[in-house]
Amino acid sequence: MSVDQTLFREALLTPDAPRPAGLSDGVGQPAGRRFDVYRNNVAVSLTEALETAFAVIRKLVGDANFKLLAGAFLRQHPPSSPLMMFYGAEMPEFLARFEPTASLGYLPDVARLELALRKSYHAADAAPIDPTRLQAMAPDVLMASPLVVAPSLQLIRSPWPIFALWDFNMNGGPKPTAGGEDVAVLRAEMDPEPVRLPAGGGTFLSQLLQGAPLGLAFETAAAEAEGFDLSHMLTLLIGANAITDIGDTP
Amino acid sequence: MLDATKSHFDRLPHAPGVGYKPQHFSDLLENAGSVEWLEIHAENYMGDGGRPLAQLRHLSERFAISVHGVGLSIGGEGRLDPDHLARLKHLVGWLNPASFSEHLAWSTHDSAFLNDLLPLPYTEATLQRVADHIDEVQEVVGRQMLLENPSSYLAFDESTLEETEFLREIARRTGCGLLLDVNNVFVSATNLETDPISYIDAFPLDLVGEIHLAGHDEDHDDHGKPLLIDSHGREVAEPVWALYEHVIAKGGARPSLIEWDTDVPDWPVLEAEASRAARILETVV
C-alpha cells in the first residue's frame, strides 16, 4: 500500500490521529512511535521558531500557555514558505481570535511589534542621506519634498502601551501604564531598536511612509499634537540613518 | 542533464569545514584552526539585507562556502516552488559558493512547509519525480547540485529499491553529485537493522563531493529496540568516526563537514571535532 504525502501530512499535524499504515521498522513490525519522531520534529521545531520570534508574547502569557498557543497556531498556520525568519505573520490575528487570549487586547499589537523588529532585521541595507544635502535646501523646497525612508524603518501604532510592554519584558524597564503608544523601529546599523514616538510622531511618520511632502506630514502631525517638534523628529530619524534620500516633488 | 563542464565539484577543499553559527563569527576570523570552509543553510540567507548577509559577505572573502538548502522539498509530490527556486538562484548567483546541496526528502505539501526532512518510498515513480526535480533545480540554478542521503526512522512497505541503488540512479539520470552523511548512514542502519559497512560498500563513493558528520541522540521504539535520532546536538559518536575512517580509506579524502545545530558549543569544542576529521583526512593522500 502506498502512503501519499497528503495522508502523511495530515497524520503529522494531528497528534491523536492514527499513524499511516504501510510504514514499518524495516524488519516487519509496524512503525509505531517511529512515526512520532517526525511528528515531534515538526511540532518542536515550529514551536521553537515561534518562541524565538515572539519572546515578549511568551513572557506575557507564560511558558506553558505559550506552548499551547503555539501548538494551536502551528496547526492552523503551518509555514507557507521555507523562510522561517518570517514565520508567524498571522500571529496578531490569531491572538485576537484565540479564545484563551482574546481578552488580552494588547497581545496582537505586541506581536505586530515583534514581527516588525524581525522584518527590520532582515530588511535591505540602504545608505543614509548626507545631512548637508537637507541643510543646503531652501526651506520651502525642503517642505515641498517627500523624504525616502530606509527599508528597515517600521511603524506600529497602537491604543496600547506596546513600547512599555516590550521594554518591561525585554529590558526590565518601568512597569507599563495605560495609554496608546506609536513605535518606530529604527535600524541605524544592524540592530533594530524600537523607539517610542512623541505625540504626533506616529501620524508624521505614517504620512512620510505614504510619500507625503515633509510640509504636509508636519502640518498633519501638528494639527493632531500641539507643539509637535519637527526638528526633534528629523534629528531622531537622521541620527538612526533612517532617511536615505529626497523624493521627487509630487 | 546538466552540462558537466559547469561542475564546481572540486572547489571545496578536501579538508574539514563546519556548519556556520553566528556566535562563532569572531572565533572563525581570529582562530579558525583546522577549519577551512563553512556551510550555511540557504534559507537563513534569503532576507534582503542586514547582519546575516553582511556576515556572509565577510566570511566568503576568507572561506570557501557551501550552500546547503533545507527547504526545497525535492521529494515533494507537487511541483517545486518557483519562488523558492528563484531565491536559490539569486543566492547562488550572488555568493558563487564552492558547492550547492540539498536533501533526498520532502518538506512542503499543499503549500504548507513542515520544517523537517520527511521520508520517501524508494520506488520507480519516486525516482523519476526526484530526478525531474533535480533536473529543474540544476537548470534554474545553473550548476551541479549534491544530493544528501537521509536519516531514516522507518521504512515504506512499498519500497522496491535499496537507498544506494536509488541514489546511484538519480545521479546517473541527472548528473548530480552526492553528499554522503555518514551519521545518517549509521542512524538509518541502526534504526532499520541493516549493516552500515555494506551500505558504504554499495555507495558510489566516486560521486561524493562532500561528507557530513554529526552527533545523534539515542531513544527506543515500542519494542525497546534502539532508535537513533539525528539531532546534531553533540559530538560525533565513536562508531560514526569509525565508519568515516572506512569511507576515507576506501574513497579518499573529501570535504568533510561537522554539523552541530542545537545546543551549539563554544568554538574550541567544535574546532576539536574538525581537528579530529583533519587527522583522519591526513591518513590518505
Boltz contact constraints between the chains, C-beta under 6 A:
constraints:
  - contact:
      token1: [A, 2]
      token2: [B, 158]
      max_distance: 6.0
  - contact:
      token1: [A, 5]
      token2: [B, 77]
      max_distance: 6.0
  - contact:
      token1: [A, 5]
      token2: [B, 109]
      max_distance: 6.0
  - contact:
      token1: [A, 9]
      token2: [B, 109]
      max_distance: 6.0
  - contact:
      token1: [A, 22]
      token2: [B, 157]
      max_distance: 6.0
  - contact:
      token1: [A, 23]
      token2: [B, 154]
      max_distance: 6.0
  - contact:
      token1: [A, 24]
      token2: [B, 155]
      max_distance: 6.0
  - contact:
      token1: [A, 24]
      token2: [B, 157]
      max_distance: 6.0
  - contact:
      token1: [A, 26]
      token2: [B, 155]
      max_distance: 6.0
  - contact:
      token1: [A, 26]
      token2: [B, 192]
      max_distance: 6.0
  - contact:
      token1: [A, 26]
      token2: [B, 193]
      max_distance: 6.0
  - contact:
      token1: [A, 27]
      token2: [B, 193]
      max_distance: 6.0
  - contact:
      token1: [A, 31]
      token2: [B, 154]
      max_distance: 6.0
  - contact:
      token1: [A, 32]
      token2: [B, 222]
      max_distance: 6.0
  - contact:
      token1: [A, 33]
      token2: [B, 222]
      max_distance: 6.0
  - contact:
      token1: [A, 34]
      token2: [B, 153]
      max_distance: 6.0
  - contact:
      token1: [A, 34]
      token2: [B, 154]
      max_distance: 6.0
  - contact:
      token1: [A, 34]
      token2: [B, 221]
      max_distance: 6.0
  - contact:
      token1: [A, 37]
      token2: [B, 153]
      max_distance: 6.0
  - contact:
      token1: [A, 41]
      token2: [B, 116]
      max_distance: 6.0
  - contact:
      token1: [A, 42]
      token2: [B, 114]
      max_distance: 6.0
  - contact:
      token1: [A, 42]
      token2: [B, 116]
      max_distance: 6.0
  - contact:
      token1: [A, 45]
      token2: [B, 115]
      max_distance: 6.0
  - contact:
      token1: [A, 46]
      token2: [B, 115]
      max_distance: 6.0
  - contact:
      token1: [A, 78]
      token2: [B, 112]
      max_distance: 6.0
  - contact:
      token1: [A, 79]
      token2: [B, 113]
      max_distance: 6.0
  - contact:
      token1: [A, 80]
      token2: [B, 111]
      max_distance: 6.0
  - contact:
      token1: [A, 81]
      token2: [B, 113]
      max_distance: 6.0
  - contact:
      token1: [A, 82]
      token2: [B, 43]
      max_distance: 6.0
  - contact:
      token1: [A, 82]
      token2: [B, 71]
      max_distance: 6.0
  - contact:
      token1: [A, 82]
      token2: [B, 113]
      max_distance: 6.0
  - contact:
      token1: [A, 83]
      token2: [B, 43]
      max_distance: 6.0
  - contact:
      token1: [A, 83]
      token2: [B, 46]
      max_distance: 6.0
  - contact:
      token1: [A, 85]
      token2: [B, 47]
      max_distance: 6.0
  - contact:
      token1: [A, 121]
      token2: [B, 50]
      max_distance: 6.0
  - contact:
      token1: [A, 122]
      token2: [B, 47]
      max_distance: 6.0
  - contact:
      token1: [A, 122]
      token2: [B, 50]
      max_distance: 6.0
  - contact:
      token1: [A, 123]
      token2: [B, 48]
      max_distance: 6.0
  - contact:
      token1: [A, 123]
      token2: [B, 49]
      max_distance: 6.0
  - contact:
      token1: [A, 124]
      token2: [B, 48]
      max_distance: 6.0
  - contact:
      token1: [A, 124]
      token2: [B, 49]
      max_distance: 6.0
  - contact:
      token1: [A, 125]
      token2: [B, 49]
      max_distance: 6.0
  - contact:
      token1: [A, 190]
      token2: [B, 50]
      max_distance: 6.0
  - contact:
      token1: [A, 190]
      token2: [B, 51]
      max_distance: 6.0
